[in-house]
Amino acid sequence: MHGMHTLVANLYLLWLEKTCAFFYNSHTDDCEAWEFKKPPLQLTGETVCSTLTLACKKRSYLHYVSECY
């Protein structure tokens, strides 16, 4: 197994701000919006990143993370 590698994904950071991060996954052609705080139900989709996902072909991923490292 030593020396054998499998490409899982390449994530490209396209946008970053205090409320979210927006990534493009070149392996699956998906866009991912990582929201840093889960919004209340009536405010779903209010960040810039959630708006940017509308331009993606595949946008089935929405993650909620407390911090982005």
TORDO-703970 format. One record per atom (N, C-alpha, C): residue in one letter; atom name; x, y, z. Coordinates in nm, 3 decimals. Each point is the difference from the previous one (the first is absolute). Layout:
# TORDO-703970
   code   site        xx        yy        zz
      A     CA         X         Y         Z
...
This chain:
# TORDO-703970
   code   site        xx        yy        zz
      M      N     0.081    -0.119     0.000
      M     CA    -0.081     0.119     0.000
      M      C     0.086     0.127     0.000
      H      N     0.122    -0.010     0.045
      H     CA     0.083     0.119     0.007
      H      C     0.026     0.053    -0.140
      G      N    -0.025     0.128    -0.019
      G     CA     0.022     0.062    -0.131
      G      C    -0.124     0.006    -0.086
      M      N    -0.105    -0.070     0.039
      M     CA    -0.125     0.004    -0.077
      M      C    -0.091     0.107     0.061
      H      N    -0.051     0.087    -0.084
      H     CA    -0.086     0.109     0.047
      H      C    -0.126     0.006    -0.085
      T      N    -0.108     0.038     0.063
      T     CA    -0.126     0.018    -0.069
      T      C    -0.046     0.144     0.021
      L      N    -0.030     0.069    -0.108
      L     CA    -0.050     0.135     0.009
      L      C    -0.145    -0.004     0.045
      V      N    -0.028     0.059     0.114
      V     CA    -0.135     0.002     0.053
      V      C    -0.073     0.126    -0.047
      A      N     0.065     0.114     0.014
      A     CA    -0.064     0.126    -0.041
      A      C     0.102     0.112     0.000
      N      N    -0.026     0.100    -0.082
      N     CA     0.071     0.128     0.005
      N      C    -0.105     0.105     0.032
      L      N     0.011     0.061     0.117
      L     CA    -0.092     0.107     0.037
      L      C     0.069     0.134    -0.022
      Y      N    -0.064     0.085    -0.075
      Y     CA     0.052     0.134    -0.026
      Y      C    -0.085     0.101     0.077
      L      N     0.064     0.080     0.082
      L     CA    -0.070     0.104     0.073
      L      C    -0.026     0.117    -0.094
      L      N    -0.128     0.030    -0.025
      L     CA    -0.036     0.107    -0.093
      L      C    -0.045     0.127     0.072
      W      N    -0.050    -0.014     0.122
      W     CA    -0.050     0.115     0.073
      W      C     0.011    -0.030     0.148
      L      N     0.039     0.098     0.079
      L     CA     0.009    -0.016     0.145
      L      C    -0.038     0.132     0.066
      E      N    -0.088    -0.008     0.097
      E     CA    -0.036     0.116     0.080
      E      C    -0.035    -0.048     0.140
      K      N    -0.047     0.088     0.085
      K     CA    -0.026    -0.035     0.140
      K      C    -0.113    -0.102     0.016
      T      N    -0.094    -0.003    -0.093
      T     CA    -0.117    -0.087     0.015
      T      C     0.013    -0.133    -0.072
      C      N     0.088    -0.009    -0.100
      C     CA     0.004    -0.122    -0.079
      C      C     0.127    -0.011    -0.084
      A      N     0.019    -0.121    -0.054
      A     CA     0.106    -0.025    -0.098
      A      C    -0.064    -0.075    -0.116
      F      N     0.045     0.031    -0.121
      F     CA    -0.059    -0.060    -0.121
      F      C     0.111    -0.073    -0.076
      F      N    -0.020    -0.129    -0.025
      F     CA     0.100    -0.085    -0.063
      F      C    -0.052    -0.060    -0.130
      Y      N     0.094    -0.034    -0.088
      Y     CA    -0.030    -0.076    -0.121
      Y      C     0.080    -0.130     0.007
      N      N    -0.066    -0.112    -0.019
      N     CA     0.062    -0.132     0.002
      N      C     0.019    -0.044    -0.145
      S      N     0.126     0.001    -0.047
      S     CA     0.026    -0.031    -0.141
      S      C    -0.016    -0.148    -0.032
      H      N     0.006    -0.085     0.100
      H     CA    -0.012    -0.144    -0.024
      H      C    -0.146    -0.039    -0.028
      T      N    -0.094     0.061     0.072
      T     CA    -0.142    -0.033    -0.017
      T      C    -0.079     0.109    -0.071
      D      N     0.063     0.116    -0.027
      D     CA    -0.065     0.114    -0.065
      D      C    -0.112     0.058     0.086
      D      N     0.013    -0.012     0.132
      D     CA    -0.098     0.054     0.093
      D      C     0.048     0.132     0.057
      C      N    -0.094     0.080     0.044
      C     CA     0.030     0.118     0.080
      C      C    -0.042    -0.029     0.142
      E      N     0.075     0.050     0.095
      E     CA    -0.032    -0.019     0.140
      E      C     0.003     0.133     0.072
      A      N    -0.108     0.029     0.070
      A     CA    -0.006     0.119     0.084
      A      C     0.010    -0.047     0.144
      W      N     0.101     0.045     0.069
      W     CA     0.018    -0.034     0.141
      W      C    -0.043     0.119     0.083
      E      N    -0.111    -0.011     0.065
      E     CA    -0.052     0.107     0.085
      E      C     0.060    -0.018     0.140
      F      N     0.047     0.109     0.059
      F     CA     0.064    -0.008     0.131
      F      C    -0.101     0.002     0.114
      K      N    -0.120     0.046    -0.027
      K     CA    -0.105     0.001     0.100
      K      C    -0.129    -0.043    -0.069
      K      N    -0.072    -0.094     0.059
      K     CA    -0.125    -0.044    -0.060
      K      C    -0.105     0.111     0.017
      P      N    -0.053     0.051    -0.113
      P     CA    -0.097     0.108     0.009
      P      C    -0.136    -0.051     0.048
      P      N    -0.083     0.087     0.057
      P     CA    -0.137    -0.040     0.034
      P      C    -0.075    -0.045    -0.125
      L      N    -0.103    -0.079     0.016
      L     CA    -0.073    -0.057    -0.114
      L      C    -0.050     0.106    -0.097
      Q      N    -0.050     0.110     0.050
      Q     CA    -0.055     0.102    -0.090
      Q      C     0.108     0.077    -0.076
      L      N     0.128    -0.013     0.040
      L     CA     0.108     0.072    -0.066
      L      C     0.091    -0.091    -0.080
      T      N    -0.044    -0.119    -0.033
      T     CA     0.083    -0.093    -0.075
      T      C     0.037     0.060    -0.135
      G      N     0.127    -0.010    -0.036
      G     CA     0.046     0.048    -0.130
      G      C     0.026     0.149    -0.005
      E      N     0.036     0.061     0.111
      E     CA     0.018     0.144     0.004
      E      C     0.146     0.044    -0.011
      T      N     0.097    -0.091    -0.005
      T     CA     0.140     0.041    -0.009
      T      C     0.042     0.013    -0.146
      V      N     0.112     0.067    -0.022
      V     CA     0.054     0.016    -0.135
      V      C     0.031    -0.138    -0.059
      C      N     0.052    -0.091     0.080
      C     CA     0.036    -0.133    -0.050
      C      C    -0.122    -0.078    -0.048
      S      N    -0.109     0.009     0.072
      S     CA    -0.121    -0.071    -0.044
      S      C    -0.053     0.060    -0.130
      T      N     0.020     0.128    -0.021
      T     CA    -0.039     0.063    -0.126
      T      C     0.091    -0.045    -0.113
      L      N     0.130    -0.014     0.029
      L     CA     0.095    -0.043    -0.102
      L      C    -0.027    -0.142    -0.049
      T      N    -0.057    -0.086     0.084
      T     CA    -0.028    -0.137    -0.041
      T      C    -0.103    -0.008    -0.111
      L      N    -0.077     0.105    -0.020
      L     CA    -0.100     0.000    -0.108
      L      C     0.064    -0.007    -0.138
      A      N     0.126     0.039    -0.011
      A     CA     0.071    -0.003    -0.128
      A      C     0.065    -0.136    -0.027
      C      N    -0.008    -0.092     0.092
      C     CA     0.067    -0.130    -0.014
      C      C    -0.090    -0.103    -0.069
      K      N     0.063    -0.089    -0.072
      K     CA    -0.075    -0.109    -0.063
      K      C    -0.055    -0.095     0.106
      K      N     0.087    -0.041     0.092
      K     CA    -0.040    -0.087     0.110
      K      C     0.022     0.077     0.129
      R      N    -0.102     0.010     0.079
      R     CA     0.013     0.073     0.126
      R      C    -0.073    -0.073     0.112
      S      N     0.025    -0.128     0.010
      S     CA    -0.073    -0.081     0.096
      S      C     0.060    -0.001     0.139
      Y      N     0.110     0.072     0.022
      Y     CA     0.067    -0.005     0.128
      Y      C    -0.014     0.132     0.074
      L      N    -0.042    -0.007     0.122
      L     CA    -0.004     0.116     0.089
      L      C     0.043    -0.048     0.136
      H      N     0.115     0.045     0.044
      H     CA     0.058    -0.045     0.126
      H      C    -0.006     0.112     0.102
      Y      N    -0.018    -0.036     0.124
      Y     CA     0.007     0.096     0.109
      Y      C     0.121    -0.036     0.085
      V      N     0.095     0.089     0.004
      V     CA     0.123    -0.023     0.076
      V      C     0.022     0.118     0.094
      S      N     0.055    -0.028     0.117
      S     CA     0.020     0.108     0.096
      S      C     0.124     0.083    -0.033
      E      N     0.102    -0.062    -0.062
      E     CA     0.122     0.072    -0.036
      E      C     0.056    -0.056    -0.129
      C      N     0.070     0.083    -0.075
      C     CA     0.067    -0.044    -0.122
      C      C     0.150     0.012     0.023
      Y      N     0.072    -0.110    -0.012
      Y     CA     0.144     0.000     0.026
      Y      C     0.077     0.015    -0.128
